[in-house]
Structure formats: structure tokens, C-alpha cells
């Protein structure tokens, strides 16, 4: 199991390894609009554990810029393993 941690309230959500984080983020209050990586509504900041997420998608690189890893689009991220702490 992997763990997604929300910095604003220290809530911890257990997720299966290699699963999307979008639903857990939406349940925690991250705003969503298109869910396709185009609008950028769901930008989150990775506070800790960025290596435990999958590599940025092409949609993320197009929106956030290539090589950006501290900000991600929650609709595009998958948690590979370990702990990831985010803020929004």
C-alpha cells in the first residue's frame, strides 16, 4: 500500500500501489474541472515523496513546463509506492 498525506490537515489515505490519486484528492477538496490535464484546476504541490509518483505525463509537461516535479496535476498522477505529502 501507498499513502497520500494532505498537508493542510495531516489526513492520510491508503491507496493501492500504482493507483491514481485523483479521487482521493477530490474527496479532500482539490478542485477539478476537465480531468484531462488541460485546464490546470487540480494543480497540487508535492511537499515530500515526489519520487513515489509516476513521471509527469505529456499533459502535465505541456501545462506546467518540462522538468517540473514540485507541482503536478492531480488528475494525471499515480502513486507508485511509499508516502507522498501534498498541499493545494
N, C-alpha and C positions, 0 to 999 in steps of 0.2 A: 504494500500500500504506500501511496504517496500522500503528502499532507500540504494543503494550501492554507496559509495563515494570512488573515486580514489584519493589517497593522492598526487600523482605527479602533478595533475592539478586541484584538487578540483572539478572535474566533478561529478555530482550527477545523478544517473539513478534510476528512479522509477520502481519497479518491483512488480508484484503481490505477496502477501504473499505465502510462501511455494513454490516458484519457483526456478529453477536452476539459478545459476549466470554465467554459462559458456559462453553463447552468449554475454552477456554484457561485460564480461572480455575480450573475444576475440576481440570484437569491439574496446575496449580501448587499445589493444596492448599486452595483456598477450599472450605469445606463447603457442600453443597447438600442440600436436603430436598425441598420441593414443586416447585420450578422454575416456579412460577406467580405469584410476587410476593406471597405471602400470609404465609409463615412468618417471613421475615426472616433465615433462616440464612445467606444469602450476602451479608450486608452487607459492602461494601468502602469504604475511604476513598480519595477521589480526591486525590492529592498534587499532581498537576500535569496540566494539559491538559483540565480539565473541559469546556471549550468544544468539545472534539473528540468529545464523546459526544452522542448524541441527547438530547432533552429528557426529563426524568423522565416515566415512564408514570403513569397514574392509580393503578396498584397501588403504585408507589413513593411517590407523594404520600400515599396512604392510610396506608401503613405508616410512612414516615419524616417526614411532615409536608410541607405545601406550601412550595415555595420552597427546600427543602434540596438543595444541589448538592454538598456535600463528601462526603456519604455517599450511596451508591447501592446498588441490589440488582443483583448481577452477573447474575442470571437475566433481568433486564429491559433491560440496557444494550446498545446497539450503538455501535461506534466508527465515527465518520464519516470521519475523516482524521487525519493528524498523529500525535503521540505522546501517550499517556496513561500516567501513572505512578500505580500503586495500591498500597495496603497492605491487609492483612487480619489 
